[in-house]
Amino acid sequence: MKKKKPFYSYRDFLQNRYGRNIYRIPVNLDFSCPNRENGARGCAFCGEQGAMAVHLKCGETLEQQVQRSIDYTRNRYGKDVEFMAYFQAYTSTNAPIEQIRDAFERVLKLANFKAVSVSTRPDCLPNDVMDYFNELTNRYDFWVELGVQTSNDKTLKLINRGHDFACSERAIKSLSQIGVNVVPHVILGLPGETREDFEQTAKLLAKLPIAGIKVHNLHIMKNTELEDWYKNPTSETPEISVLDEHEYGEELMNFIRYIPANIPLLRIGSDTPNNLLIAPIWWMKKGQFLNYIHHQMVQRGIFQGDLTDSQNLPQETYKKVKTDDGSVTFYSSFFKEKFHSNVGAISEAEHKFIKPTNLIERLKTEKVRLLDIGFGLGCNALTAFELAEGKAIEIVSFEFDRQAVSQAITVYPQWTEIYESLLKTGEFVEGNRSIRIIWGDARQNIRQLSKDEKFDVIFHDAFSTQKNTELWTLYFFRQESSLLTENGVIVTYSNATPVRSALRKCGLEVGETEPFGRSKGGTIATFDRSLKVKLSDNDLRILNETTARVPFIDPFGNWSRKRILKHRERVVKKLQTLGIPKQIKLTRVLIISATLYALSIMS
């Protein structure tokens, strides 16, 4: 069965609607904007060239603009392509109707356009323009992109937008009534706005007859009022901050979960020429960011519309699996692994995490701060939370998958109150005990923690090194170890050599925990040189003498799993050409000993 995609992309929409891609031909009518008349600077965020396509040149005739774009498109995508006329720059209805009609008709005669799209403002749609649009809907698949930006009227006034949200609502309804496909533009990250504002905008737009949506992150451009506020803040100017790609990604993913799944996302990020952009400066390119959002949503099991439209909720991602101790775990179809081994979800929490860290003894003498990497179903963190009853414990947990936590209620109802609080507010507090979840990519979340925010115990419980490689890298363990107290411990179920090698490179003493459910134990690491559970001589030889010691590398905390694995594979092959073996060679004595042992078993 074909897997459901996490959001409805514009490419998929075009394929569904037209059976192929339709390429936009941007046109600048040079009508400017009502906010720029009489010497006004316009909206606080808007640059001097409005939204004009970067390849267009000021002063070109309409015919020159269209021909330039058609030639560019055909050279890039082939001769057999179809076009949409896109009246893009500034406000394409900011002129007398005679001038608008003349300009539109000149352009529409230049090619066999399959569709027409017009960018304008909700307060720039007089009756004569609406009449002309009504006429165009009978000739073309007709779209209007409407600058809404936010539903918060205070923000609209602050950024000098010139209209309120009620104006946008009226415009969307009026356009829809005459058969226009309406696409509102929204900006996430406007001054003073929070997730609650973004969600409110999404919820209100979801109730209106929209046919698509464009979502932008706030860009600070040269020669704008925002630039002045950003570079020269005063007590009278609003505080300006910008979102990096990971911060914006979190807000974007949350936003589109409130947009019905049948609404295509025509854009999910801003696109400003480098010579005009002040901030933010992202390392991700447009395609990389699109792939990142797609990957993150798939990994977390979240979908467009899953918070608003019950008809579009994703199918259950997780299969329930009963373990040997009677507790239940889930099988992740994304990672193709269970959250816990068959030996038992609750038993693993006790034997692989609680006991090796000596948590019970620690709780007797001091408040314990615990960092939990990979909340999952919460077995590790919540078992620790229960053990601390009457004691003081502060738990900070990382998790990207809200759906797993939501579904965990069905198998661990005793923790329902905690689960629901974590899902709703991100924290749960009871007396001297507290637990907080930071949602999202752990590689980015760990950066949010102050280097002064030390932890006594760290549970490292990500999926396996081959399936969730991003959280087993030297980069991540360096971040993790920097948060460890002097006598603190990191403990994990993994005994993989690249993991132990990375921990040693962080300056930690590394040992093996007691085996549980398998022949070898997990790994414990600490700055305390008196660590009693040392690695065996054989394990040390592997770490010191073979290519198995090569750690997983993710130098900037943003590589994909495949890239990390391929990089390590290349390094290992290079070392092997230099004579470093893949595995340790048995000495003659060891060979004889192993042979005698095998014979004794056979007899």
N, C-alpha and C positions, 0 to 999 in steps of 0.2 A: 504494500500500500504506500502511495506517495506521501512523504512526510509533509505536515503542515508547516508553512513558512511563518516566521515569527511576526512579520509585518507585511502589509500590502504595498509593495514597491511600485514606483511609477512605471518602471520597465514592464512589470507583470501586468499592470493596468493597461498599458498601450497594447500589449499582445492580446489581452482579453477583449479590448474594445475594437481594435482595428485589425487584429491579426498580424501585426508587425509593428516595428518602431516607427513613430512619426517624429520627424526632426523639426525643432523650432527654428524659425527664421526671425531673429530679433530685429526690431525696428525702433528707432528713436525719432519720435514726432517732434521733439524739442518744444513740447508744450509747457515745460517747467511744472510748477506746483503752486497751488494757492498759498501754501505756507512760505513761499519764497518771493511773493509779490511785495512791492513797496519797500524793498530793502531788507525784508526779514530773512533770517538764516535758515529757516525751515525746521524740520524736526531735529531734535538734539543729536540723533544718531546718523542722520543722512548726509552723505558726502556731496560734493559739488556736482558730481556727474549722475546723481540719482542712482538708478539701477541699470544704467546703460551697459550693454554687453561690452566686454573689454576689447573685442576685436574691431568694434565700430569706431569710426573717426568723426570727430565733430566737423560739421560743415558739409558732410556728404549728402547728396540728394537721396530721396527715398529709393529711387531706382538703383543707385550705386550701393546702398546698404543691402538691399535685397539680393542683388546679383553677387556681391561679395560673400554673403552668407551661404547662398546656394552653391557657389563654386567651392567654398570651403567644405561644405557638407558632402558634396558629390566626390570631391577628391579623397575625403576620409572614409566614406561609407559606401561608395559606389554610385553608379548612375541611376540605378533603379531604387530610388528613395522617394518618400512622400513627405510633404511639409505641412507645418502649422505656422500661420502668421502670428507673430508674438509682438504685440505693441507693448513694449516693456518699460522703457525709461520714464522716470518722473511719473506724472499723472496724465494718462493718455486721454482723459476726457476734460482736461482743463483748457477749453477753448470753446468758441461759439460752435453750434451744431453744424453750421455750413462748413466751417474749417475742418471739423472732425470728420464729417462725411466725405469731403473731398480727399483728405489724406488717406483715410481707410480705403476708399474705392481705388485710388491710384495704386496702392500696394496690392490689393486683392486681384488686380488685373495682371500682375507680374508673374504669377505662377498658378498652377492648379492646386490651390491650398485645400487640404483635407479638413482642416479645422482652423479656428481663429481664437486667440486668447488676448485679452486686454487687461493691462495692469492699471488700477486706479484706486481712488480713495472712496470710502463710504459716504463722505459728505460732498462728493463731486459727481452726482448722478441726477441731474435735473430731468424733468419730464420729457423734454425733447430728445435727450440722450437715451432715456429708457425706451422711447418709441423706436429709435433707430436700432437699438439692441434687439428689440422684439422682431424687427424686420430681419436682422442678421441671423436670428435663430432659425428662420425658415430657409436660409440659404446654406448655413454651415453648422457644424458641431461647434457651438459657441460657448466660450469660457470667459469668466471675469475673475481675475485675481485681485483680491481686496485687502488692502493694508489695515488689518485689525490690530495687531501687535499684542494687545492684552485686554482683559476684561476689567482691569482695575482702573477706575476713572481717575484716581489720584495720580497713578503713574502716567496716564495719558496726558494729564495736565502738566505734570512735571517735565515730560519730554516734548512739550509744545506740539502735541499731535493735532490739536484743533478740533477734535470731536470726542464724544464719549462713546461708551460701548453700546448704549441704546441706539445710537446712529448706525453702528455696524449691524446690529440685529435687524433693524428696519431695512437696511440695504440688502442684506442676505435674503430676507423673506421676499422682498419686492422683486429682486432679480430672479429668484427661483420660480416665482409665480408666472413669469413670462417665458420660462423654459431655458434660462441661463444656468450653466453649470458654474457654481460659485466655489472659489478656492481662497479661503482666508489665509493671510500671512500672520504668523505669530513669532514673537521674539522671546526666548527664554534667557533670563539674566538681566533684565532691565533694572535700573537702580532701585534698591529697596525691596525688590520682590523676592519671595521665597517659594519653596515647593508648594505651599498652600495656594499662592497666587497662580502658579502654573496649572495646578490641578483644577482650580476654579475656572480658569479660562478654557481648559479642555472640556470640562463637564458642560459648560454653557454652550460651547460650539457644537458639542455632540448632540445637543437637543435641536439644533437648527438644520435647515435643509442644505447642507453643504455637500459638494461632490468630490472634494479633495482638500488637502491641507498642506501648507508649506511651513516648516518649522526652522527657525534660524537661531543660532546662538548670537549673543550680543557681540558685535565687533566695534571697536573704537577706531574711527577713521580720521585721517588728517583733515584739518580745517573744519571740524565740527564742534558743536558746543560740548559734546561728550569729551572730546580731547582736552578742552579747557578745564573741565571738571576733574578729569583724570590726572592731568599734569600739574595743575595749580589749585589743589583743594583748599577750601576755606571753610570757616564755620557755617557759611551760608550756602555752600554747594553740597549736593547729595554725595554720599560716599559711593565711589565707583569701584567695583571689582569685576574681574572677568573670570570665566570658567575655563579651566584647561579641558582637554579632550575627555578625560575620565570623569571630571566633575559634571561637565555638560552631558556626557553619555548617561550618567545616572539619572539626571533630570529628564533627559529626552525619553529614555526607556519608560520611566514612570509616567510621563505625559501621554505617550501614545497608547498606554494601556487603558486610558480613558476615552480613546477615539475608536468608534465602531470599526470593526474589522473589514467592513466593505468600503471604507473610505481610503483611497490611495494616498500615500505620502509622496508628494511631488518633490519635496526637498526635506532633508533633515539637518542641514548645516549651512552656515554662511560661506560665501565665496568672494573674498575681497582681494584685489590685486596687491601683491606684496609691497609695492611702492606707495600704496595708500593706507596700509594697515599699521596701526599703532600697537594694538593688543586685542586678543591674546595671540601669541606666537606658538602654534602647535607643531609638534614633530610629525604628526600623522597627516598624510595627504587625504584627499577626499575619498578615494577608493579604499584606503586603509581604514578610515573611520567607519565607512559603511560596512566593511567586513567585520570590524570590531563589534559594532552594535548587533549585527546579525548573529555572530558567534556567542556573544554574551547572553542574548535573549534565548537562544537555543539551549545554552548551557544551564541557564537558570530555570528553564521551563516556563517562561513568561511569553505572552503574546499580545499583539495589538487588540485592544477591546476586551481583554479578559477581566477588567475591573468594572465594565459598564454593560456589556452585552452578553446575557446568559446564553444566547444562541451561538456565541463564538468562543466559549470557554474551551481551552485545550483539552484533549483527551488525557486521562490519567497517565502521567509520565512513569510512575513507579509501580512495580509489581511487588507485592508483599511476600516476604520470605521468612518462615519460622525457623529460628536457630535452635541449637541443641539445648540451650538453657531455658527455652520456652519463650524468650523475648523475640520480638519481630524486627526485622530490618527491611530495607527496600533494595530493589535492583534498579540501578540507573541505566536506562536505555541509551543515554548520551555517552556515559563513560564506559558502558558495558561491564560494569562491576557492581557488586553489592557494597552497601555502606559499611557492612561488617562481615567478618568471616562466619562460617557456619557454627563455630564454637559458641557464639552468643554475643549479642549486642551489649547487654548489661554486664556480662562477665568480662568482656574485653575492657570496658570502662574501668572496672575494678583492678584487673590483673595487669593491663598494659599501660595504664595511665595513673590511677590513684596510688597503687602500692609502690611503683618505682620512684615516684616523686616524694614518697613519705609524707603525703598530704595530711593524713590524720594527725601525725605528730606535730607538723608545722602549725596546724590550726590550734593546738593546745597552748602555744606560746606567743603567737603573734597574729596580726591580721595578714591574710594571704592575698596577694594580687596574682590572678591567674589569667594568662592569655591563651585563648582556645582557638587554634587555627583549624577551621572547618567544623562549624557547629553541627551541620548535618541534621540528624534527628534529635540532637541535644543530649544523647546518652552520657557522654563524657562530662560536659559542663553541668548538666542538671544532677548527675550523681554526686559530683563535687559539691554542688549547691546544697543538696540534701544532707550530706555528711557534715556540713558546716552549721547545722542548726544549733543555735545558741552561741555560735562563734562568729568571727568577722571574716568575710570573704568578699572580694570584689572581682568579678569575672568580666572580661572583655572578650567577645567572640567575633570572629569573622565568618561571614556566610554570604554567598551570592544567590542562593536559591530559596526564595520565599515559599515556593510551592511545596518543597520538601518539608519545610517547617509546618506549613498549613496542614499537609496531609499526615504529619506525625501525630496530630491530635487523635486520629482514628486508631492509632496503635498504642499510644501512651496517654490515655485520658487523665491519668493522675497529674499530668503536667499541663493540662488544658489552660488553666489560668495564666501560667507563665508564657506558654506559646502565644496566646491571644494578645497578651500585653507586649510581647516582643514584636509581633507582627504589626500591632497598631502604633506603638510609641517607640519601639526599639529598645525598651528597657523594662526591668522588673525589679522592684525593691521591696524587701521584707526585713524589717529590723536592721541588723548589721550586715545583712547579706544583699548583694545586688548583682545583677547580670545585665550586660548591655551588648547588643548586637550592632556591628557596623556592617551594613549591607554593601555588596559589590565585590569587585576584584580585590583580593587580599593584597596583591602586590602594590596597589595604590592605597588601600586602606592603612597598611602598616606605616606608610609615610605620614599619615595624619597623627600618629601617636608621637608625642614629644619624647625626645631622647632622655628627658628627666623623668618620664613616666615608666619607671622600672617595674619588672614583674619577677615574682619569686618562682613561679612555675609556668612553663609553657607546654601545652599539649599540641603536638603537631600531628594532625590526623586528616591530611588531605587524601584524595584518591591516589592510586599507586603511581610510582615514578614514571611509568610509561604512558599513563592515561592523563595524569594531571601534573605533567613535568614542570609547569610554570612555578609550582610551589615547592620544588625540591632543588632549587638552584643555589649556587654560591651567593648570588645577589640577594636572594630572599633570606638565606640563613645569616648573612651579614646584618641585614636589617633586624632580624629576630634577635641575634646575639647582642646587638647594641642596646636592647631593651631589658637584658637579663641582669638581675642583681648579682652581687659578688658570689653569693652561695646559692644562687638560683639554679634551676635545672630545666633543660629541654628534654622532653621524652617523646619518642615516636615508636610506632609498631614496626617501622621499616628497618631492615638491616642491610640495605643496599650499599655497596661499597662507594658509589659516587656520593651518596648522602653523607656517609661517615667521613669521607675525604673532605667534603665541603665544610662540615662542622669543625674538623681539625684545622682547616685553613683559616677559620674564624678565631683561632687561638683557644679553642675549647678542648678540654680533656674528654675523651670519648670512651664509653664502655658499652657493654651489652646487658640488657635487662633479662630477667628470668624468663625462659621460654613458657609460652602458654598456647596450647592448641597446635603447636608445631615444634619441630626439633630445635630451631634457633630462636633466640630472643630478639627483642627490638633493640633500640639504641637510646642511650642516655648521654647527655653532654652537659658540661658545667665548667666554669672557670676554676672551681675548687680542685686543686691538684691532689687532694687526698681521696679522690674518687676510688671506691673499693672495687667496683665491678669493672675490671679492666678487660680489654679485648684479648683474645687468645693470640698466641704467637703466630698461628696460621693466618688469622685475620690481619695481623700487623704486617706479615710478609706480603699479603695481597695488596694492602694499602701502600706499601713502600716499593714493591718490586714489579707491579704489573700495570697494564693500561686500564685495568678496572678502576684505578684510583682517579681517573679523569672525572671531575665533577661536571654537573650540568651548568652551562653558562648562559646567563641572560643579563648582559652588561647594563642595560638601562631599565630593566624591569618591564619590558613591553614586547618581548619576542613571543611568537606563537610556539605551541608545543612542538610542532613539526620542525620549526627552525632550530629550536634548542636541541632536539634529538639529532638532526642532521649535522649540526655544528660539532657535537660531541663525537659523532661517528667519524667525521673528517679528522679530528684531532687524534682519535685512537688509531686510525690507519696511519697517520703520519708518524706517531710514536713507534708503531710496529715496524715501519721501514727503518727506524733508527735502532732496532734491536731490542726494544722493550717488549717482553712477552705479554700475551693476552691473559695467561694464567701462570701460576707458579709451577715450577718443575719439581717433581718429587725426587728427593735424593735416593741413593741406593738403599740406605737404611730404612727410609720410609716405605719404599716399594716392598722390601722384604717383610716389614712389619704388617703392611696392608695385606700382603699375600697370605701370611700365616694366620692373620685374623679371619680372612675369608675362608681358608681351609678349615679352621676350627668351627666356623658356623656350619659349613657343609657337612662336617662329620657329626 
